[in-house]
Amino acid sequence: MDQPKENSPLSKHNERLALLLWFRLSRFYNQSIRRSNKHLKKWGLSAAQFDVLVQVGTYQPLTQNELASKLFVTKGNITQVLRRMEDLGWVQRKQDWKKKVISLTDAGNSLFKEVVPNQEHFQASQFQGLKKEEQKQLLELLKKLQLQNKEEEKLQ
């Protein structure tokens, strides 16, 4: 059997490069989450709680299923986070017939207004090592990869 050519998608060289890209992206993401968690500790929040705070604060009221969909997790995965945030007085869940509807409390709304702009600035600062054009290029490349993966998911 013939070996794949150097520029074919399956060549050893291209496979190795793709793996290096995946590892680098994964390491950056994990580093970013660690830094975000450290930054969010000022407000007693984890990155997961921040994600919930942003989604609920932006789209409230919403159901637990809608929230899970926006966060790309299962309804069961966010139950514990919601319970903790409810105990802290940031969110409230109300039964509306067969659905649980989630919204922020007054304390949650205040937290949202304070922490979201700070965290957005912090997250954006993680890309200051790239010029504006490089940031745009990275964004386009990541979009392209995301679309490719989405198409491949459909075929599976």
N, C-alpha and C positions, 0 to 999 in steps of 0.2 A: 504494500500500500504506500502511496506517495505521502511525503510529509507536507503539511500545509506550507504555502509560500509565506515569506516574511510579512507581506502586507495583508494576508488573509485574516479574517476575524479569529480563526482558531490557531494561529501560529503560537508557538511557545513564547516568543518575544511579546506578542500582544497580550497573551494571557497573563504573563508576569507583570507587565505594565498596568493592566487593569486591576490586578490584585494589589499592587502598590498604591494605586489610586484609592481603592476601597479601604485599605488599612489607614491611609492618611486621612481620608474623609471621616472614617469611624473615630480615629483618635481625636481629630478636631472637634467632632460632635461631643464626645465624652468629656473632653477638656472644657468645652463651652458649658455643658450642663453642670459640671463641678463648680465652675466659676459663677454661674448663675445661681446655683444653690447657696453658695457662700454670700453672694451679693444680696439675695433675698432673705437671708437670715436676719437682716436688720429689721424686717417687718414680721419675722416669725413664720415665713412662708417657705415652702419647698417649690421646686420648679413645677411639679405636678399640680400643686395648689394654685400656683400663679396661672397656669394654663386654664384651670377651672374658673378662677376669678375673672380672667379676661373674657372667656366665652360667655359666662353667665352675665357679667356686667355689660357686655356688648349686645347680647341677644335676649335678655330676660323679658318676660318669663319664658322658660323653655322646659321641655320634659327631659327626664333622665335619658331617654333614648336619643333625643335630639343632641343632647350634650355629648353622649358617647360617640355619636356619629361625627360630630365636629372635632372631637379629640382623637378619632380613629382608634377607639378602644371599645371593649364590650361594656354593657351596662353594669355587669358585675365588677369590672375593674375599677369603676369610679365610685362605687358604693362606699368603700372605706374612706376615700378622700373626702367625699361629701359629708359623711358622718362626722369626721374630724372637724371639718370646716363649720358644720352645724354646731358642734360642741363649743367651738371658739366664737360663735355668734356672728359669723360672716355670711352664711347662707341659710335659707329656710326652704324646706320642702313641704309642700301641701298636697294632699291627696285630692285630685280632681277626677272624680269617677274612677276610671281604671288607670289613670296616669298620675305620676308624681311630678308636680310642677316646681321648678327650682327658680329662685330669685335671690338677689342679694338683700341682706338686712341693711339698716341705716349704717351700721358699723362696716359692713361689707362694701357698701357704696363709697364710704369715706376712704377705706383702704384702697379700693379700685382707683379713685381719683389721685391718691398719693403715690401709689407704687407703680402703676402702669407707665406713666411718663418716665419715671426714674429707670425702670427696667428696660424700656424700649431704648433709651439713651445708652444704657450699659451694653445691651446686646448689639446695637449698631456700632459701638466703639470697638468691638472685637474684630471689625473689618477695616479699621483705620490703617492697617499695614498695606492695604491695597489702594491704588489710585482709583478714582471714580470710574474710569473706563474698564479697569480690571474687575471692579465690582460688578459692573454691567455684564461683562463677558462671563464671569463666574455664574451670575444669575441665569443667563441664557443657557449656559452649558448644563446647569443643574435642572432647568426646566426640560431641556431636551432629554436628559437621562430619565427624568420622572415620567415623561410621556412614553418613552420607549418601554419602561418597566410596566406602565399601565397597559400598554398594548399587549405585552407578553403575558400579563396576568389574565387577560381576556382569552388568550389562546390555551391556557392551561385548564 
